[in-house]
Amino acid sequence: MTCLLYSIMHLNGEKLLSSTKLIIFIPPVRGPKFHPLQRDLIERFRERADAMVDTWGGPWAIADFAPSRAHEPAFRDWWARMLRASSSPSGIRRIMDAAMHTDVRSLLPHVRVRTLVLHRRGDRIVSVAAGRYIAERMPNARFIELAGDDHMVFIDSARIVEAVHTFLREPSLPTSESWIGVVLA
């Protein structure tokens, strides 16, 4: 996840750390030790990638990405057009392979900025356990589990916007430049 690397490399300075906040929606976690069933999940991921390439051009996996909207013909057509416009079958294969091999677990303890991790309870693409896992391993992270099944951020976004708005209004972390003066007389 690019945002994790960026925050470690560029935002861990004390001034930036105190005023910067990171928001992550439905974070993926990879790696064979993440979950006891990970080997099964990897095989399932490969099967999904094969199915995506084989059915490229149609509304692939819309029932998993957007179950609340999968029954709507206009949304299904939009989803298929968006997939076709975003990549070719070979390009999406490379993207899926890269996603499967990305493992951010070792980065998590080094992300020191205040972080909000949001995840929908019924997400069928990335398990809610992945969101919890990431938040538990980042020193200044908070996890919010949202109701819903959709993977896409823009569907039923009012709860997401509300959580982000609340998080952004919270005070920043104190730094060594913050001080309290005590006068002893």
C-alpha positions as CSV (number, residue, x, y, z in Angstrom):
1,M,0.0,0.0,0.0
2,T,1.6,3.2,-1.2
3,C,0.1,5.3,1.5
4,L,1.8,3.3,4.2
5,L,5.2,3.7,2.6
6,Y,4.7,7.4,2.0
7,S,3.7,7.9,5.7
8,I,6.8,6.1,6.9
9,M,9.2,7.8,4.5
10,H,7.8,11.3,4.6
11,L,5.5,11.9,7.5
12,N,7.4,10.5,10.5
13,G,9.1,13.8,11.3
14,E,7.8,15.2,14.5
15,K,6.2,18.4,13.0
16,L,4.4,16.4,10.3
17,L,3.6,13.5,12.6
18,S,1.7,15.8,15.0
19,S,-0.6,17.3,12.3
20,T,-0.9,14.6,9.7
21,K,-3.7,12.0,9.6
22,L,-4.1,8.9,7.4
23,I,-7.4,7.4,6.4
24,I,-7.5,3.8,5.0
25,F,-10.7,2.3,3.6
26,I,-10.8,-1.5,3.4
27,P,-7.1,-2.3,3.6
28,P,-5.8,-5.5,2.1
29,V,-3.3,-7.7,4.0
30,R,-1.4,-10.4,2.3
31,G,1.1,-13.0,3.5
32,P,0.9,-16.7,4.3
33,K,0.8,-16.1,8.1
34,F,-2.0,-13.5,8.2
35,H,-4.8,-16.0,8.5
36,P,-4.7,-19.8,9.1
37,L,-6.7,-20.3,5.9
38,Q,-4.4,-18.1,3.9
39,R,-3.3,-20.8,1.5
40,D,-7.0,-21.5,0.7
41,L,-7.5,-17.8,0.3
42,I,-4.6,-17.5,-2.1
43,E,-6.0,-20.3,-4.2
44,R,-9.4,-18.6,-4.2
45,F,-7.7,-15.4,-5.2
46,R,-6.0,-17.1,-8.1
47,E,-9.3,-18.6,-9.2
48,R,-11.0,-15.2,-9.0
49,A,-8.2,-13.7,-11.1
50,D,-8.6,-16.4,-13.7
51,A,-12.4,-15.8,-13.8
52,M,-11.9,-12.1,-14.1
53,V,-9.6,-12.5,-17.1
54,D,-11.9,-15.1,-18.7
55,T,-15.0,-13.0,-18.4
56,W,-13.4,-9.6,-19.1
57,G,-15.8,-7.1,-20.5
58,G,-18.8,-8.1,-18.5
59,P,-19.9,-7.1,-15.0
60,W,-17.4,-9.4,-13.3
61,A,-17.9,-10.0,-9.6
62,I,-20.4,-7.2,-9.2
63,A,-22.3,-9.2,-6.6
64,D,-19.1,-9.2,-4.5
65,F,-18.0,-5.7,-5.1
66,A,-21.4,-4.0,-4.9
67,P,-24.1,-6.5,-3.6
68,S,-26.5,-3.7,-2.8
69,R,-26.5,-2.5,-6.4
70,A,-25.8,-5.7,-8.3
71,H,-29.4,-6.1,-9.3
72,E,-29.6,-2.7,-11.1
73,P,-29.1,-3.0,-14.9
74,A,-27.7,0.5,-15.2
75,F,-25.1,-0.1,-12.5
76,R,-24.1,-3.5,-14.0
77,D,-23.6,-1.8,-17.4
78,W,-21.5,1.0,-15.8
79,W,-19.4,-1.5,-13.9
80,A,-18.7,-3.5,-17.1
81,R,-17.7,-0.3,-19.0
82,M,-15.5,0.8,-16.1
83,L,-13.7,-2.5,-16.0
84,R,-13.1,-2.4,-19.8
85,A,-11.9,1.2,-19.7
86,S,-9.5,0.5,-16.7
87,S,-7.3,-2.2,-18.1
88,S,-6.9,-5.1,-20.6
89,P,-7.2,-8.7,-19.5
90,S,-3.4,-9.1,-19.4
91,G,-3.1,-5.8,-17.5
92,I,-5.6,-6.8,-14.9
93,R,-3.8,-10.2,-14.5
94,R,-0.6,-8.3,-13.7
95,I,-2.4,-6.1,-11.2
96,M,-4.1,-9.1,-9.5
97,D,-0.7,-10.9,-9.3
98,A,1.0,-7.9,-7.8
99,A,-1.9,-7.5,-5.3
100,M,-1.6,-11.1,-4.3
101,H,2.1,-10.8,-3.5
102,T,2.0,-7.5,-1.7
103,D,2.6,-7.9,2.0
104,V,2.4,-4.8,4.2
105,R,2.6,-6.5,7.6
106,S,6.2,-5.5,8.3
107,L,5.4,-1.8,7.6
108,L,2.5,-1.5,10.1
109,P,4.4,-0.8,13.3
110,H,6.4,2.0,11.6
111,V,3.3,4.0,10.6
112,R,3.2,6.6,13.4
113,V,0.7,9.1,12.0
114,R,-2.8,9.1,13.4
115,T,-4.7,6.7,11.3
116,L,-8.4,5.8,10.8
117,V,-9.0,2.4,9.4
118,L,-12.6,1.9,8.0
119,H,-14.0,-1.4,6.9
120,R,-17.4,-2.7,6.1
121,R,-18.6,-5.7,8.1
122,G,-19.9,-7.7,5.2
123,D,-17.2,-6.9,2.6
124,R,-16.8,-10.0,0.3
125,I,-13.6,-8.9,-1.4
126,V,-11.4,-8.1,1.7
127,S,-12.4,-9.7,5.1
128,V,-13.1,-7.3,7.9
129,A,-10.4,-9.2,9.8
130,A,-7.9,-7.5,7.6
131,G,-9.0,-4.1,8.7
132,R,-8.8,-5.1,12.3
133,Y,-5.4,-6.7,11.8
134,I,-3.9,-3.5,10.3
135,A,-5.4,-1.2,12.9
136,E,-4.2,-3.4,15.8
137,R,-0.6,-3.3,14.5
138,M,-0.3,0.5,13.9
139,P,0.5,2.4,17.0
140,N,-1.8,5.4,16.5
141,A,-4.6,3.7,14.5
142,R,-8.3,3.4,15.3
143,F,-10.6,0.9,13.6
144,I,-14.2,1.5,12.8
145,E,-16.3,-1.3,11.5
146,L,-19.1,0.0,9.3
147,A,-22.4,-1.7,8.5
148,G,-22.8,-2.9,4.9
149,D,-21.5,-5.3,2.4
150,D,-20.2,-3.1,-0.5
151,H,-16.5,-2.9,-1.2
152,M,-16.8,0.3,-3.1
153,V,-16.2,3.5,-1.1
154,F,-18.8,5.6,-3.0
155,I,-21.7,3.3,-2.3
156,D,-23.6,4.3,0.9
157,S,-20.8,6.8,1.6
158,A,-22.7,8.9,4.2
159,R,-21.3,6.7,7.1
160,I,-17.8,6.9,5.7
161,V,-18.0,10.7,5.3
162,E,-19.3,11.0,8.9
163,A,-16.5,8.9,10.4
164,V,-13.9,10.8,8.4
165,H,-15.3,14.2,9.3
166,T,-15.3,13.2,13.1
167,F,-11.7,11.9,12.8
168,L,-10.4,15.0,11.0
169,R,-12.0,17.3,13.7
170,E,-10.2,15.5,16.5
171,P,-7.1,17.2,18.0
172,S,-3.7,16.3,16.6
173,L,-1.0,14.4,18.5
174,P,1.2,16.4,20.9
175,T,4.9,16.8,20.0
176,S,8.0,17.8,21.9
177,E,7.3,21.3,20.7
178,S,4.1,21.3,22.8
179,W,4.9,22.2,26.4
180,I,3.3,23.1,29.7
181,G,5.0,25.7,31.8
182,V,5.0,25.4,35.5
183,V,6.0,28.3,37.7
184,L,7.1,27.5,41.3
185,A,7.1,30.4,43.7
